């Protein structure tokens, strides 16, 4: 993956992590091996359609994966992509901005 692709991937991960409900979903999944949309509807203060939209954002970013078991979808953390996200964020956070000065 080249630097441009890394920045684009980091941006997708950051966007997906940029909402409190999505962070709560990831925290819940961290405590479970998997869950269904209905499980999340019971614990989150939002409608089922809103939960579905947040799950779609997380899935589109690659942070979670879903397995269809009609009529339900079982979700879990996408382990490989989670490791990629952690590495990309760590690399980005290691940038030493103290070397630059901001003259205002």
N, C-alpha and C positions, 0 to 999 in steps of 0.2 A: 504494500500500500504506500503510495507516495504521499508527500506532505499535504498536497491539496485534498486528496481523498481522506486523509486523517482528520483534517480540519472539518470537512463536510460531515464525516461520521460523528465527530465530537459535537458538532452543532445539532445533529439529529438527536443524539443522546441528551444533550442539554435541554433542548426543546421539550422532549418527552418528560424530563425530570422537573420541568418548570411549573408544575401545578401541584398544590398540596394534596389533592385527592389521589393523584398518581403516585406520590410518595407514600401515602397511606396504603395504597394497593400493594406496592413493592414491599413495604414493611410487613403487611399481612402475609404475603407470599413467602417472605423470609421465614416466617414461623410455621408454615405449612409445607407439605411436599407438593401440594397443588390445591386448586379450589375451583369452584364453579361461579359463574356470574351471580347466581342467587345467593351464594355465601357472602359476597361482597355487598349486595343490596341490603342484607340484614345488618351489616356493621357500619356502613357509610351513610351519612345524612343526605343522600341524593337519590334521585329516581333511577330506575333500572336503565332507562335509555341513556342517562348521563354516565352511569358506570360503564355501559357498553362503549360509549364514545371514548372514555379514558382508556379502557382496555385496548381499543383499536389504536390509539396513539402509541401506547407502550409496545404493542405488537408490531406496528409499522416501523418503529424505531429499532426493533429487534431485541428489546430488553426482556420481553416475555414471549412465550410460545403457547399455542393452543392446540388441543387435540379434540377433534369433533367426536362426541359420543351422543348421537341424536337422542333427544332434542337439545342436549346440553353441550357446552364447550368447557373443557377442563383446562385451566391455565396454570403455568408454572414459570419460574425464572428461566430464561435462556442462558444457561451457565457460560457457554463459550463467549457470547456477546457481552455478558456482564463483565467477564474478565477483560475483554477488549475495552469496554467503557472505563473500567477502573484504571487501566494502563494509560489510556488517552488522557483522562482527567489528571492523573498523577504527573504525566509528562508536561501537560499544560501548566499545572500549578507549580511546577519546578522552574518556570521562567523567572529569572531574577530581574524584576522591574526596578530594583533599587539602584541599578547602574544608570538609569536614565533620570534626568531631572525635569521637573515641570515648573517652568518659570511663569508664574501668574502675577 
